[in-house]
Amino acid sequence: MNSRKRAWISPLAAVLLTMSALPAAPHAVAEQTGNDSQIQAELAKSLSSSKFNDVHGSVQNGIVSLSGTVKVYNDKAAADKKAHHLKNVAAVQNEIQVGSKEVSDHDLQQKLAKAITYDRIGYGTTTFNAISVNVQNGVVILGGHAYGPMDKQTAVIETGSTPGVKDVIDNIEVDPLSRMDDRVRVATAHAVYGFPSLNKYAMDPAKPIRISVQNGNVTLFGVVDSEADKDVAGLRANSVPGVFKVTNDLQVASQQSVRN
């Protein structure tokens, strides 16, 4: 007697396996081909702007493939968004290259840090934004904290429109918006900047002590001139009513230069 057991397949499973092996019905193939043609036409129309002159798009089985070059990263992202919004698109493969001139990571980081620092001047939120910028082979990683969604959005847009940026990774956290936290923010700013030895940090938007608040928890960011300034800022923040905890992440300029 043969000891090997034959695998048992239910009648329903056998039917499904047989159906999966059958070629697609002619009308289904024709429908997909029609969709591809429609998508191709709409894609060409959506990419008719001059900034997409060197962008090429093809469609197969509902999948859009984008290639070519653009001047800045925001144009690559815009082409991707336009393709995703087309009807009947199953997926988008974005192989567009950002073809702007090469910029060193150091120069790009310095340029973006300055641009983001001054971007929201006049809106009253500069002190409460602590957005970090790191660059690796042209890929920009944005992190830290933003006062609100608009502060985050403008930082991302500013980064993506800068020549030399190949890609943007947005890791910025938006701090919770509440009346309690807003009161804590304003009170902490007054306590810190109102102290005589710390008032100098309010003069230049590029050198403020950044104040981030999440549910009553305060974190201080930025670079100060001395260890004494760092300690005083922490003490002043801790004296504010309604503050649950203060994390003092201020860096001292002399120590920062040694680390770098």
N, C-alpha and C positions, 0 to 999 in steps of 0.2 A: 504493500500500500504506500502510495506517495505521501511522504510526511510534509511536503510543502503545501501551504494553504493558499488558495487563490483569493486575491483581494476582491471583496464584494462591493459593488457599486450600485447604489439605488437606481431605479428606473428614471427618477427625476434628474439625478446627477448625470446620468448617461445622456439624457436629452440635452441638458445644458452644455455639456462638453461638446456634443456634436454641433450645437448651434454656434458655439464660440469659434469653432473651426471653419465655419462657413464664411465665404467672402461677403463683404458688405453689399447690401442691396443696391442695385443701380441707382434708384431714386435718392438713397442716402448719400452716395458719392456725388451725384449731381447737385444735391442741396449744399454739401460742403464746399464744392467747387464754386457754386454761386456765391456762397458766403465769403469765400476767399477773394473773389473778384470785387465784391461790394466793399470788403474791408480795405483792399488795396486802393480802391478809388477814394475812399474816405481818408485813408492814411495820407495819400498824396495831397489831398486838399488841406488837411490839418497841418502838414509840414511845409506849406507853401511860403512861409515867411523867409526873408533873406538870411536870417541867422541859421536856418537849416539847409542852406544851399549845398553843403557838403555831406548831408545826412542821407542815407539810403535805407529804404525799407522794403521788405519782402514778406509775403504771407503764405503759409502752408498749413492746412488743416486747422485754421483759426489761430495759429501761433505767429505773432509778428516778430520779425528779426530786424533790429536796427543796427546799422553800422555807419562808418564814416567818421567825420570829425566836427567838432564845434570849438568856439573860442573860449568859452567859460563853462564851468560845471553846471551852472543854473540852466543853460541851454540843453544840456544832456538830460537833466531832470525834467525839464519842460517837455521834451520830445517823448520821454517815457510816460509821463502823465497823459499826454494827448493820445498816445497809442492805447493805453489802458482804458480810456473813456470811450473808445469806439465800440459800436454794437457788434456782438457775436465774437469778440476777441476772447480766446481761451487763455492766452498767456503772452508775455512780452519778454523777448531776449534782447537786452540792451548791451550792445558791444561798441557803442559810440566811444571814441577816444577824444579826450580834451586836448586840443592841439595848440594851446597857447605856449608862449616861450617858457623855458625852464627857469625856475626861481629856486634858490637854495632854501632848505627847510628853515634855517635860522632867519633869513630875511623875510620869508613868508610869515613865520610866527610873529616876528616883531611888527610887521605891517598890519596883520590882522588884530593883534592885541591892542594896538593903538586905535585902529578903526572902530573896534567894538567898544572900547573905553569911552570914546567921544560920541558914539552913535546916538545915545539917548539923552544927551545934554539938553536941558530945557523942559524935560518931562517930569523932573522931580524924582526919578527912580535910579539915578546913577549910583548913589550910595548903597542902594539895596541890591545891586547886581554884582555877582561875583562869578563871572563866566571865565573859564580857563580855556586856553588854546594850546594844543599840542599838534605838531606836524611830523609825519613820518613818510618820507618819499612822496611828498605832495598830497598825501591824504591827511585832511584836517580833522582832528577829534575835538569837538566842543564839549566841555563838561562844566561842572560847578552849578551855581544857582542863579535863577532869574527871578526878578520881582513878579513878573506877570507874563502871560502868553505872548503879548506883543514884544516885550523885551527879548524873549527867546526867538521869536520869528525874525525880528530884524537882524539879530546876530547871525542866524543861519543864512538869511538872504545876502547879507553883507559878505559872508564868507564865500558863498557859492558864486558870487559875481566878481570875485577877485582873480585876476589872471595868475596862473601857476597852480591853482587848486585843482587837483585831479579827482577828489572825492570828498564828501563831507559826512562825518559820522556825528549825529546829534545825540549827545548824552546829557544835555542840559536839563536840570530839574527845575520845574516852576514851583516856587514856594506857595504854600496854601494862602488863599486870600480870605481874610476874615477881619472883622473890626478889631478884635482883640489883638491880633498880630500887627495890624496897622498901627494901633496905639503903642505897642511895644517898639516897633520900628522907629517911629518918630521920637518917642521918649529916649530911646537908646542913642539915636543920632544927636539929640540935644545934650545928653549927658556926656557923650564922648567928645563931640566937637566943641562943646561949650567950655571944656576944661582948657585953661590957658596954654598949657604945654602941648595940647593936641589940636588946637585951633588951626595950626599951619597945614594940617592934612585936608582941610576943607577948601584950600585956595586953588589947588590944581586937580581937576577931575581925573587926571591920570594917576594921582597918588592918594586917593582917599582910603580911609579905613572902611572896608566893605562890611555891611551888616546884613546878615541873612537870618530870617526868623521863620521857624516852623513850629507852630502850635506852642508858642511861648518859649521855645528853646532858641537861644541866640548863638550864632557862630560869627566870629570876627575873622575876616580875610584881609589880605593886603600886605604891604611891606612898610615898616616903620624904621625910623633912623636909629633907634636904640632899644635896649632891653627895658629901660625904664619906661619908655613910651608904650611898649607892649604891655607891661604890667599895669600901668595906669589905665590904659584902655580897658583891660579886663576888669579891673576894680570898678570903673565907672559903669560898665555894662551890668555888672552884678548888683549895682545899687538901684537899678530901675525897678519900680513896682510892677509886678505881673510877670517878671522873668523867672522861669523855672530853673534854667541851667544856662551857663555860658561856656562855650568852647572857644578857647583863644588860639586860633590858627594863624595869627599874625607872624610874619617872618621879619627878622632883623636884617637890614640891608647888608651889613658887614658879614654876617653869617651866611646869607644867601649867596654872596659872591664866592665864598669859600666852597660851598656845596656845588656850585656850578663850575 
